[in-house]
């Protein structure tokens, strides 16, 4: 475990008016005593008694024990599959060097990340040079944007066996929970995860909600704590070893859209309007943290990226989450700045003064 590059005072400068809410909030609705919290023996304690085979445990350990956060139980992962999800031109125009996938791997290495997540083609092209230097996470499905008009569906881009062949430590997949195609995606990904575990690879699920009806004239519920929390719960049910989820910024999706099953305590006793409480509800739905929650870093907004990254990391850590998976904020800028941003995120998890609420 390395020492932080950024001091606590430097981190606080990014919080502006949010410092009190983010750093001093200590009355969560769900007590941290009920959570499985990240720590040095997280894998042995929670996965060591599971049905995951020895090779899965070894690959999970490889991910958790690499980079600047090695041995902490926290994760900093660089994901770059946006060339498919958002078109390569739109993703890499701010920094064309990342059209070359080797630079993606170099950024993850220079940035001290636990692992790098990318496409079959990008990782396979450089597998022999880098697969033994940093854990590879192969994204096995994507939403392609060449169909006109655009549709939103995750389709397989390769096989789990192919990911194993190129030396991947884990496979990653996305399910659009709530979409018309979600039933097929659940079956496909569940089968893929079963095969990945047979071969000894870990599994990471992007648990995204997607339905045009989830966005109303009043509110966008795609990032509501109750909807994303339930997506997480479905994700851990198909044996994801890590859950990737967007940070919640609202709640009451089931109520506002008038569907699903709810209980008043979901909103009155298990969560509040505080951003840490909203994220903790997501953690609770990951088997109370026994399956780690990593929140996504979100789109790049330019000069506010560092502040947004610090804020997201603090919310995730204080909620009981396991880290951040941040891409665009890092690779859509010069490499040295991208490294600094990744290090800022990691420093939030390295600082013992930032505690679980």
N, C-alpha and C positions, 0 to 999 in steps of 0.2 A: 504494500500500500504506500503510495507516494504522499508527500506533503502537499497541501493546497498551494496553488500559484496565487490565487486571489485571497486577500484578507477578508475577514468578516465585514470590515468597514467598506471595502470596495464592493462587496456583494450588496450591502445595504443601500449603496448609492443607486442601484438599479431599481429599487423597490419604491422610491418616492413616497407617495401617500399610503401605500399598501403595507408598509413595514409593520405597523401595529397588528393588523388583521392577520398577516402571514406568519410573523415570527412569534407573536405572543398569544395566539389563540390556543387555549388549553382546556376547552370544555366541549369536546366532540360528543355527538349523540351516541356513537358506538365507542366504547372504551378500548384503548390500545391493549388492555389486558386480554381482550378476546381475540386478538390478531396473532397470526404467525408472522413475525417481523423478520426482515432481512438480517443476516448475520453471517459470520465466517463459516458456520456449520449448517447453513440453510439446506443444502442438498442432502447431506447425510441425515439430517433430522427429519425432513419431510419426504424426500424422494427415496431415501434409503429403506423405508418400510413399504414402498409402493411396489407395483408389478413391473416397473421399468427395469430392463435388463442392465447388466454391467456396462455394456457399451454406451447405452443412453446416459447412465450416470457419469461415465468418463467424459462424454461429449458435453454434458451440462457443466461438469467441473471445468472443462477446457474454456467454456464461455465465461463462467463466473470468475475464473482465476487468471484472466488475461487483462492487460491494460492497466491504466492508472487506478482503477477501482478493484483490482484483483484482491480477493480475500475479504471483501467488505460485505458481500451479499447483495451489492447494488450493481446495476448495469448501465453502461453508456454505449449504445449501438448506433452505427451510421447506416441508414437505409437509403439506397439510391436505385429505385426502380421507376422513378417518375418519368423516365424517357418513354415508357409505355403508357403509364397512367395519365400523363399530362402532355404528351408529345415531347420528343427529344429537343426540338428547337425551343419550345417554350421553357423547358427545364434548364437547358444548358446555355441559352443565349446570354445570361448574365456572366457566365464564365465558361467559354467554349472548351477549355482544357479538359472538362469532364465528359466531352464526347468520347475521350479515350478512357475506357474503364479502369485502366491501370492506375490512373490518378485518383479514382474513387478509393481504391485499396490503399494507396499511399496516404490519402487524407485520414483514413481510419487508423492507420499505423501511427502517423505523426501526431494525430489527435489523442492517442492513448485510449482508443475505444476497446471494449471487450470483444467486439465482433463487427463484421461488415455484412450487411444484407443487400443483395442485388440479384440480377437476373442470371439465368442459365448461361447465356452467351458471354456476358461480361466477366463472370467468375471463372467459367471454364477456360477462357482464353489465357488466363494467367494462373491457372491452378497449380502447376508445378513450381512456379516461382514463389507463391505466397500462401498456399493452403496450410503449410506447416508453420507459418509466421503469425497468422491471425485467423481465428475461427471464421469459416464461411457459413452464411445463412442463405440458402438458395430460395428465392421466391418462386413458387411453382405455378401460381396462377396470377392472372392480371385482367384488368378491364381495358380492352383495346379501344382506341378512339377513332378508328378509320371508317367505321360503319356510319353511313349518313342516312337519316339523321342519327346522331349519337344515341347509343343505348348503353345501359349500365348493367353489365353482367361479367362476373369473374369466370374465366375459362382457363383450362389447364394449358400450360406452355411446354410441358415436358413431364418426365416420369420421376418418381421418387428414386428409382434405381439409378437414373442418370445423375441425380444430385449426389447420391452415395459414391458413384464412380469418380466424380470430380473432387472428392474429399471433403464434402460438406459436413460440418458438425451438427447442423440443424436445417430443417426446411421451414419455410414460412408460407402462409396462405392467407387469403382474405375471404371472408363471407360477408355478403351484404344482407344482414338480417333485416327482415321486413320487406324485401324485394320479392317480385313474382318468381324469381329464379332461385330463391334462397333454399327451398327444399332440395333441389338438385345439388346446389353448392354444399350443403351440409353433408349429404351422402358422399359426394366426391371427396371432400376434405377429410371426413371421418375415415374413409377407406385409405386415403393417402397417409394420414397420421398413423394408422395402424401399421401400414407397411414401413413407414419411417422408423417406428419403434422396433419393429422386427429386425431392421438392419442396424439399429443402434444409434439412430440420429434423434436429436431433440426436436420438438415441434413448437412453433410460435404462430399464434393466430391473430390476425388483424380483425378485430370484432367490430366492424362498422355497421351502422344502421343506414338503410337506404330505401326511401319510399317518397315519392313526390308529395304524398298526403301528409307526411310528417312535418312539412313546412306549411304553416298557415299564414294568413295576412297579419296575424298578431305576433307569431313566434315561430322560430325554427327549433323543433324538438329533436333534431338528429343528434344533438349533443346534450340531451336531457339525462340527468343521473339515473332516472328509473328505466328509461329505454336502453341506455348504454350498459347499465348494470345488468339487465336481463340478457343482453347480448353476451356479456362476459360470462354469465352463468351457463348459457348454452355452449359457449366456447370451452369452458373447463369440462363440461360434460362429455365432449368428444376427445378429451385427453390432451388438450393443449398443455404444454409445459410452461409456457409464458403467454400472457394476453397483452396484445397491444390495443390501446383504446385512446380515442380523443379525450382531452380533458373536458369534463362537464362544465357547462356554464349556465345551466338552468335545470329545472325539474318539472315534474307534473305532466310528462308526455302522455301517459296512459289516461290521466284525467282530462287533459286538454283536448285529446283526440277522441276521447270516449270509446276506448276499446281496451281489451285485455282484462286482467284481474288485478285489483288493487286492495289494499288494506289501509285504513287511516294512519296506522303506525309507520307505514313506509315514509310518509311525509312529515308526521308530527314527532316521531320518536327516533327514527333511524337516520334522519338527515335534517339539515337546516339550509338556510340560504348561504351559509359560509362556504367558500370554495373548497376548503379542506374537508368539510363534512360531505360535500357533494362527491368529492373524489373518494373519500372513505367508503361511501356506499358502493362505489365501483369495486374497491378492494374487498369488501364484505362478500360481494357476489363472486369473487374468485376464491371460493372456499375459505373465506376469512384470511386471505393472504397466503394460503398454502401453495397456491399457484400465483406467481409474481405478476403484478400489474406494471407494465411499462407504458407511460403515456407518450403520445406523439408530440413532436415539437411544433407542428403546424407550418403554415406557409411563411415565406420570408416577406417581411414588411419593410425591410430596409434598416433605417437607423434605430428602430425600436427592437430589433431582433435580440440583442443581448439582454435587455430588460425583460422581454417576454420569455426568453429561455430561462433566466434566473427565477422568474416568478413560477413558471411551470414546474421546474425542478423542486422548488421549495414546497409547492402544494403537494406534489406527488410524494416527496419524502415524508412530510409531516402527516400525510394521510395514511402512511404505512405502505406506500408503493415501493416498487423495486428498481425504478430508474426511468430513464428517458431514451427514446429512439427518435433522434432528431437528424433530418437530412437537409432540406432546402435552406434552412437558416445557415448551415455550415458550408454547403458546396456552391451556393449561389453568390459567393464572394471570394476574394483572393485566398489562396490556401493558408497563408499565415493567419489571416483573420478567422478563417474557418476553424483552424486549430485552437485559436484563443477562445472561440465560442464554445467548442466542445470541452475545453479545459474549465471554463466557467461553470458549465453544467456539472461536470465531475466534482468540482470543488464544493458545490452545495452538498454533495453526498459525503465528501471527505471531512467537512467541518463538523466536529462533535457538538458545536454550539447550536446547530440546527437539528432539533430533536423531533421525534415522533410525538404528535399532539396527544 
